[in-house]
Every structure is written in C-alpha cells, then in structure tokens.
Amino acid sequence: MKINEVEQAVGITKKSIRYYEQEGLLKPSRNLSNGYRDYSQEDVETLLSIKLLRKLGIPIEDIKKLEAGYLTLEDCLRRHLIFLERESKNLTAVMAFCHRLLEEELSAKDPSFPEKRSALALNTLPAAQLLEEMKDLEEGGTRFMKEKNQKRHISKKNAWIAALTACCLMLMPLILVLWIAAVAQEAIPGPVILLVLLVPCFGITGTILALRERIKEIEGGELDEASKY
C-alpha cells in the first residue's frame, strides 16, 4: 500500500505518517523494484490506534513505551486520567480567576451610564496585584499560559540558532577561497568565484525559507502535523 492510500484510509497527513516512522512507531517494508515504502494492513491498524490515542491527548513517548512493551494500556490510561484530572482542576482555577475579573469589571461600571468606559480598562487594571495573586496560585499548582509561551520562545530561539549556524557553515567555503587567494596573492578565476558565490546563496535562501516555515509552525502552536492526532 502506498502512502497516498494510507493517508486516505487513516485520515492523517503524509507528514504525520512520516513523523511516526521517524519516531519508530512504524516500520514499513520497501518495494525492491522501486525502493518506495510499502505499507501493510498492520501499519494501517497501528496508525489508527495512534490516531485514537493522540486524539485522547496521550503523549508520543507513552505510545512508544506501549509499542515497546514497557507500558501496558491499562497503566497508560490510568496515568493519562490522573493528568486529565490535574488539567481539569487547573482549568477550573483559571476559569474562576477569569469569572472573578469579569464580575469586578461589571460591578465597576456606572449603572447610570452603561456606555461609560469600565474602571477596569487595560490602563487601569490592577495588574501588579493580580499577578501576585496568580503567582500564589502557581505556587499552589495552578498553571497559566507562561509555560507554553516559554516553550515557544525556546523553540523559536533554537530554530534561529540552527539557521544561523547553517548559514555560517555555508559561507565557510567562500571565506576559505578568499583567504587562500589573499595568501597566494593570485587572482581567482571568474567561474570559480561564481560557483563559490552561487552555492552559499542558494543554500542560505533555502535555509531562510525553511526558517520562516518553522517559525510559522511554532507560532501556530503546532510543532508538527502529528500533534493534531
């Protein structure tokens, strides 16, 4: 079975299928005549199981332990239920905080002038006091959006570092040729200069385009298509 057929049968993207292969969850055979991946019905069943577990929010690492036999399905589900209960309590606490702000917002309005701007507008919001209260809640176990935003910031930083490193490496041949020419005090042939210039230019352009797409994925909140399943 070809990857296009698997994509239709399972209802997830090729990018997700390849991602699961990279993670070792799928091991399709290769067609000896053309070298293409040849997926079996067992691979399709595995992907459907992965899709089910991912829709429940079970992490990839736990699914890998399941497949390797290091974790039973019962233990996996029990662990995930504990996580969901914690998330539910956390969400309840965050919702209560938002409801409180809303009630204070409504009580601050002048009933005689409904159109009058609320006293809790952005520039008059007691942010410092509220942040201290949020800090106390965080110390008690409540999680706000700080953690996810930090992860996105770290991911973007790593993407920039990787891109800049790749660009520097691609510029090394050009620097090396210019240095050799300076030491030898000889003119560099035109075709050599053109070649040495074109190769880094194409590489750097590709790196910038890849970086732009990566930043879009990170800012979109999905580091890869597989995280949707």
C-alpha positions in Angstrom: 0.0 0.0 0.0 1.4 3.4 -1.0 1.5 6.4 1.4 -1.3 8.2 -0.5 -3.6 5.2 0.1 -2.6 5.1 3.7 -3.3 8.8 4.0 -6.9 8.2 2.7 -7.5 5.1 4.8 -6.4 6.6 8.1 -7.3 10.3 7.5 -4.0 11.8 8.6 -1.4 13.6 6.6 1.7 12.2 4.9 3.8 14.5 7.2 2.3 12.8 10.2 2.8 9.3 8.8 6.5 10.1 8.2 6.8 11.6 11.6 5.6 8.4 13.2 8.1 6.5 11.1 10.9 8.7 12.4 9.7 8.1 15.9 10.0 4.3 15.3 6.2 3.6 15.6 6.0 2.4 12.0 8.4 0.2 10.1 7.0 -0.2 6.6 8.8 -2.5 4.2 10.5 -1.3 1.0 9.4 -2.3 -2.5 12.5 -3.9 -4.0 11.6 -2.8 -7.6 11.4 0.9 -6.9 12.5 1.5 -3.3 9.2 3.0 -2.2 7.7 2.3 1.2 5.1 -0.5 1.1 2.6 -0.2 4.0 0.7 -3.2 5.2 -2.7 -3.5 6.7 -1.0 -3.9 10.1 0.6 -0.5 9.6 -2.8 1.0 8.9 -4.2 -0.6 12.1 -1.2 0.8 14.0 -1.8 4.3 12.6 -5.5 4.1 13.5 -4.6 3.2 17.1 -2.0 6.0 17.3 -4.6 8.5 15.9 -7.1 7.3 18.6 -4.6 7.7 21.5 -3.4 11.1 20.2 -6.9 12.4 20.0 -7.2 11.5 23.7 -4.1 13.6 24.3 -1.8 10.7 25.2 1.9 11.8 24.5 4.0 10.2 21.8 6.5 9.0 24.4 3.8 7.0 26.2 2.7 5.5 22.9 6.3 4.5 22.1 6.5 2.7 25.5 3.2 1.0 24.8 4.5 -0.4 21.5 7.8 -1.4 23.0 6.0 -3.3 25.8 7.4 -1.1 28.6 3.9 0.2 29.4 0.5 -1.6 29.4 -2.6 0.1 28.0 -4.2 0.0 31.5 -1.2 1.8 33.1 -1.1 4.2 30.2 -4.8 5.2 30.5 -4.6 5.4 34.3 -1.6 7.8 34.1 -3.4 9.8 31.5 -6.6 10.0 33.6 -4.5 11.4 36.5 -3.0 14.0 34.1 -6.5 15.0 32.8 -7.8 15.3 36.4 -5.0 17.7 37.2 -5.6 19.6 34.0 -9.4 19.8 34.8 -8.6 21.3 38.3 -6.1 23.7 36.7 -8.7 24.8 34.1 -11.3 25.3 36.8 -9.0 27.5 38.8 -8.1 29.6 35.7 -11.8 29.9 34.8 -12.7 31.0 38.4 -10.0 33.7 38.1 -11.5 35.0 34.8 -15.0 35.0 36.2 -13.8 37.0 39.2 -12.3 39.6 36.9 -15.5 39.7 34.8 -17.6 40.3 38.0 -15.3 43.1 39.1 -15.5 44.6 35.6 -19.3 44.6 35.7 -19.5 45.9 39.2 -17.2 48.8 38.3 -19.5 50.1 35.6 -21.7 53.0 36.4 -25.4 51.8 36.1 -26.5 55.3 35.2 -24.2 55.3 32.2 -23.9 51.8 30.7 -21.9 53.2 27.8 -19.3 54.7 30.2 -15.9 53.0 29.9 -15.3 50.5 32.7 -13.0 51.4 35.5 -11.1 48.1 34.8 -9.9 49.1 31.4 -6.5 48.0 30.3 -4.7 51.1 31.6 -6.4 50.9 35.0 -6.3 47.2 35.5 -4.6 46.4 38.9 -2.2 44.1 37.0 0.6 44.0 39.7 -1.8 42.9 42.4 -3.4 40.3 40.2 -0.1 38.9 39.1 0.9 38.5 42.7 -2.3 36.5 43.2 -1.6 34.5 40.1 1.9 33.8 41.5 0.4 32.4 44.7 -1.9 30.2 42.7 1.0 29.0 40.6 2.9 28.1 43.8 -0.2 26.0 44.7 0.0 24.1 41.5 -2.2 26.2 39.1 -0.6 26.6 35.6 -1.3 29.7 33.5 0.0 30.3 29.9 3.6 31.0 31.0 4.8 27.5 30.4 3.6 27.2 26.8 4.8 30.6 25.9 8.3 29.8 27.3 8.4 26.6 25.2 7.5 28.5 22.1 10.2 31.1 22.8 12.8 28.3 23.3 11.7 26.6 20.1 12.0 29.8 18.1 15.4 30.6 19.7 16.6 27.1 18.7 15.3 27.5 15.2 17.2 30.8 14.8 20.4 29.3 16.2 20.2 26.3 13.8 19.5 28.6 10.8 22.4 31.0 11.7 24.8 28.1 12.2 23.8 26.6 8.8 24.3 29.9 7.1 27.8 30.4 8.7 28.8 26.9 7.6 27.7 27.6 4.0 29.8 30.8 4.0 32.9 28.9 5.1 33.9 27.8 1.5 33.7 31.4 0.2 35.8 32.7 3.1 38.3 29.9 2.6 38.7 30.6 -1.1 39.2 34.3 -0.5 41.7 33.6 2.3 43.7 31.2 0.0 43.7 33.8 -2.8 44.9 36.5 -0.4 47.7 34.4 0.9 48.8 33.2 -2.6 48.3 36.7 -4.0 46.7 35.3 -7.1 43.6 36.3 -9.0 40.7 33.9 -8.7 39.2 32.7 -12.0 35.7 34.1 -12.7 33.9 30.7 -12.9 35.3 29.7 -9.5 34.1 33.0 -7.9 30.7 32.5 -9.5 30.4 28.9 -8.3 31.6 29.7 -4.8 29.1 32.6 -4.6 26.1 30.7 -6.0 26.3 27.6 -3.8 26.1 29.6 -0.5 23.4 31.9 -1.9 21.1 29.0 -2.8 21.8 27.3 0.5 21.2 30.4 2.6 18.0 31.2 0.6 16.7 27.7 1.3 17.6 28.0 5.0 15.8 31.3 5.3 12.6 29.8 3.7 12.8 26.8 5.9 13.2 29.0 9.0 10.2 31.1 8.0 8.0 28.0 7.8 9.4 26.7 11.1 8.6 30.0 12.8 5.0 29.8 11.4 4.6 26.3 12.8 5.8 27.3 16.2 3.7 30.5 16.4 0.7 28.5 15.2 1.0 26.3 18.3 1.7 23.1 16.3 5.3 22.0 16.2 4.3 19.3 13.7 1.2 18.0 12.0 1.3 14.8 14.1 0.5 16.8 17.2 -3.1 17.2 16.0 -3.7 13.4 16.4 
